Amino acid sequence: MEMQMKKMIMFMVAMWACHAMHAQYFCTVEGTELQYVNYDEAGQSVSNETATVQFVGKGDGKVTATYINKIVTNKLKNNTSYTRFDWSYDGSQTVCAEDLAYGPYIDSDSDPDKYDTAARSAMREELKYKGENAFVLKNNAPAGESMPNRSYSLIVNMLKNEINISGAAYMGEEQVSTTAGKFDCMKITYLKRTKVLLKTTTHRVTEWYAEGIGLIKSESFDMKGKSAGKTLLVKIVK
């Protein structure tokens, strides 16, 4: 009983710490794990994803943190992959950029501890990465306010992928409940168009972000309204 109480207290402290820096849409407690489940269009679990908070810092008027995401895909032999998200907050807005060079760098059996600006630049050049994929979450953005378009391209499995994000907008605040808890979220939506060779796929994506945590839920649908998959935060571990 005493052990359970200690665990509960530690969990409550971790949750409070993640929320301590109000307004930024990411956690600033190193070592915190955000556990997600990714589902396919039929609602079946296809992978488990754990985002671990690392490299939290302050400087130049900003708070920063990095999430290292480990994705374990069900029913595959070589089923583990990685990606990285770099976050920053300047007091008025949160900026998040997925580092699309990190996964291929890890896949090349390179040392994660040696991943730096030079390694990122070299891998981006190898991937022929172009464009900008960072997005901004503004404090107290009103529902209906538009968000900037963005586009980027890179080589994946020897094929050029071109991604365009358009029609993005803030949708106001909404509470979301998952097995990880209840969260007051900022809701956003956008169109994501992906072109590989001559095939173009367009999805309407809706995402919910909570202060002090980050992504809580994501849903995508094709242009006929059919589900194309979703992601849910299921647990927070300190």
N, C-alpha and C positions, 0 to 999 in steps of 0.2 A: 504493500500500500504506500509505504514511504517512497519507494523507488518510482512508483507511478506518479506520485505527487511531484517529485523532483523533475521528472520528464515533462510534466505538464507546465511547471514553472519555467523550465528552459525553453519550451516551445513558445510560451506567451512572451518571454523576453525577446526571443528571436523575431516574433511577429511585430512586437513594438518597435524593435530596432529597425526593421525593414521599413516601417512607416514613419520613423522619427524625422527623416528629411521630407517634409511635406512637399507636395507638388511635383517632384521628379517622378517619372514613370518607370523607375527601376529600383532594385534593391541595392543598398550600400553596405551590406554586412558580408564580408568575405567568408566563403565556405558555405553559404546558404545554398541549398539545392531546391530548384523548382522543377517538379516532376510533371510531365505531360504525357497524354496518350493521343496519338494521331489515328484518325479513323478514315476509312475509305468511303466511297459514295454510297455503299450499302449499309454503312454504320458499323462495319467490322473493324476491330482494332488491327492496325497494320504495323505500328511501331510504338516504342516507348522512348521518350526523350527527356533527358535530364540536363537542365541548365545550371551550371555551377558558377556562382558569383566570384570573380577574381579581380585582382589589380584595381581595387578601389583607391581613388586618390582625389586630391583637391589642389587646385592651382589655377592662376590666371582667371580667378572669379568663377571657376567651374568645378562641379563635382563630376567625377567620371567613374565608370565601372565597366568591366568586361564580363560577358557571359560566355563560357565555353560549353557548347551543347553537344552531348553525346547521344546519338540516335541508334537504337538497336531495333532493327527491322525483323519482324516475325518471319519464320519459315524460310530463312536464307542462310547459306553457309557463311559467306563473308558478309555478316549482317551488321557490322558496326561502322558508323561513319561519324564525322565531326563537323561542326561549323562554329562560328564565333560571331558574337554581336558586341559592338562597341557603343557604349552609351555616354552621353554627357548632358549636363544641365547647367544653365547659366543664370537661373533665377526667374526666368520667364518662359523658357521652353526647353523641352527634352528633345535631343537628337539621337536617333538610333541608325546604325549602319551595319548590315550583315557583311562580315569580311569573307567574301566568296573565295579568297585565295587560301584561307586557312585549311579547309577540308582537303583540297588537293595536295597541299603541303604535307599534311599528316599522312595522306594516302601514299606519298612518295617515300615513306619510312624515314622522314627527316625528324630531327630532335625538336619536340615542342618547346623546350627551354631556349632554343636558339632562334625561335621565330621572332623576328624583329622587323623594323621598317624596310631594311634591305632585302630580307627574305620575302616579305610581302610584295615588294616592287618586282622582284625577279619572277615570282610566281604569277603575278598579274600579267607580266609581259608574256610569259609562256602561255597563259590562258587567253591572251589577246583581249584582256578586259578593257572595256571602254564605257564611259558614261558615269552615271551617279545613281546609287540605289538608296541613299540615306533619306529618311523621312523625319518630319518634325511634328511633335505634339505640343501645341501651345496651351499655356495655362488658361483656363476659363474660356476656351474657344466656344462661341455660340453655335448652336445647331444650325446647319445650313451653310456655314462658312466653308469656302472651298480650300483645298490644299493643292500645292504645286504638283504638276505632272513631273514624272521622272522616267528615264529609260536607261538601259544598260545592255551590254552584250558580252558574251564570253564563249569560249570553246569548251563544250562538255562532251566527253566520250567522242572526241574528234568531230563533233558537229557544232556548228555555230548556233547558239541560243540568243534570240533577241527578245528582251522583255520590256514592255511598255506599261507604265502605270498612269492611268488617266481618270478623270471624273471623280477624283477623291474629294471627300467632304467630311466635316465633323457632323455627327448625328445626335449630339447632346449626351446627357448622362443616363446611365441605366444600371440597375443592380443585376449582378450575375451570381448564381449559386452553383457551386460544384462541390465535389467531395473535399476540396481544400478549404471551403468556407464560403461566406457571402462577401461580395466585393462591390463597392461603388465604382463604376467604370466610366471612362470616356469611350464612346462608341464612334468608330469611323468606318467608312465604306469606300470602295474604289473598284475600278475595272482593271484586271490584269490580263494583258494580251501577251502570249508567248508564241514566238515563231521559230520553228525548227525546220530547216530546209523550206519546203513549200507548204508545210502544214502550220496553220495558225489556230490556237486555242484561246478562247476568251472566257474568263470567269468573273463573276461579281463576288468580291470578297468583303466580308464584314468582320471587324476585329474589335475586341473590348480590352482596354488597358486600365489597370488600377495603379494608383499612386503607391510608390514604395515597393512595387512588385514587377510590373511589366505586363506582358500578355497574359490574359486570363482565358480568353476563348477566341477562336477564329472559325468562321464558316465560309465555304465557297460554293457557288452554284453556277451551272452553265447558263447560257443566255435563254434557255427555255424554262429555267427555274428548277432544274433537277440538281439534287445535291451532288457536289464533286468532292466532298470530304470535309472534315473538321478537326480541330485541335482543342483539347481541354486541359487546363491546369488541374491536376488531381491531388497534389500533395505538396506541402512546403516542409522541408527538413533542414534543421540547423545542427 
